[in-house]
Amino acid sequence: MDVNGAVAEGFEPVGEAFARNFEVLGERGAAVTVYRDGHKVVDLWAGTKDVDGTAPWEQGTAQIVRSATKGVAAAVLLLLHQRGELDLDTPVGELWPEYKAAGKERTRVRHLLAHRAGVPVLDRPLTPAEAADPDLGAAAVAAQAPLWEPGSAHGYHAQTYSWLVGEVVRRVGGRSAGQWIAEEIAGPAGARLWLGLPDAEAARVGRAGRIEAPPAANGLRTRPRRAVADAYADPDSVTRRAFAAITPAPDENDPAYRAAVLPASSGIATADGLARFYASLIGQVAGGVRLFTPETAELARAERSAGPDRVLVVGTRFGLGYMLHGSASPLLSPTSFGHPGRGGALGFADPESGVAFGYVTNGFRTGVTADPRAQALVRALRGVLNGPGGVS
């Protein structure tokens, strides 16, 4: 497999791990980018643009990143807070009166970001067309009764995060989350990422699809615990219902879905765009801006939820809109914060090392939070930084 791009001196092991993903882990098409102190040190791509095609992945090829979208969307509310336009302790119902229904009047904005709102499911799931309508989505979560007292526990809001966060952005920011990201985040940071893909960018996006790990990779995969497997298999479980809040599952290659503004799942990015976004959260990016102040970056990664996750079943850790380093989602170090996309993509920042990371792929696996291909790249990067004679 020919790998294109470049790595800075000392970061060669990341390139070797990237090539090995194609040789051993069945990668079809992917890219990885790493920034260090605002400067690009890894920028690699290989394989095919489409999971089922032959045209080559090119520099600038983008992919849908699924739940890695959540970390980008969270930045909107945090930036509104940073600008003094939003108090994260405000009851959601003060901003959005309809949300007070069914016992949710004590829900605060920070509960939405930390997956503590108690509404990970919808009693009546939305169709893909309904889900793309922000008014219908907002009405559905506003009417939904919580599964637990808001703020008392946490569980991953896999799909409902779209309308919870999206509606608060609309009420406070006066624009959709997609417009806000384009104008206040992607543009200033110079990051190629979109929530609501413009027609002009459609040609750069590859076709995604599910792939299976090859037999050679079996020994590198961790089997899910029985409780986790059972939760995903049971159609009545909170786990299955949370992921099925949009039913039937949308076609992620459908132009209508890619154009939808779903802050939980429909973001599209290049690897560089995802890494550059995270680089801009922790420092000045070459040719761009710093988005978060140091205080806001600390706020984003301060632990707000930890322990058994009522949706994902395993123990998870969340800051405000970001997964934190832990067994469910290993990142670079305990200071890291970011978000994976189910079965593939990963983006995060690590303030301690000044590193920002972005990985996108067109081949999705069945895992949710710790894809073996992304983890192989993170391990190689950790070795570069922490090993004997690590890059300074």
PENOR-V598449 format. One record per run of one state. SS is the DSSP state (alpha for helix, beta for strand, coil for the rest). FROM is the first residue (numbers start at 0). LEN is the number of residues. Records with the same first field share a line. If there is no record, write none. Layout:
SS=FROM-LEN ; FROM-LEN
//
This chain:
coil=0-2 ; 7-4 ; 24-4 ; 36-2 ; 48-7 ; 56-5 ; 64-1 ; 82-8 ; 95-1 ; 103-4 ; 113-12 ; 126-1 ; 131-2 ; 143-17 ; 173-3 ; 189-3 ; 194-4 ; 205-3 ; 210-4 ; 220-5 ; 233-4 ; 243-2 ; 246-8 ; 259-8 ; 269-1 ; 282-11 ; 301-3 ; 308-6 ; 318-4 ; 324-11 ; 340-5 ; 350-4 ; 361-1 ; 364-7 ; 386-6
beta=2-5 ; 28-8 ; 38-10 ; 55-1 ; 61-3 ; 90-1 ; 107-1 ; 125-1 ; 192-2 ; 204-1 ; 208-2 ; 245-1 ; 267-2 ; 304-4 ; 314-4 ; 322-2 ; 335-5 ; 345-5 ; 354-7 ; 362-2
alpha=11-13 ; 65-17 ; 91-4 ; 96-7 ; 108-5 ; 127-4 ; 133-10 ; 160-13 ; 176-13 ; 198-6 ; 214-6 ; 225-8 ; 237-6 ; 254-5 ; 270-12 ; 293-8 ; 371-15
//
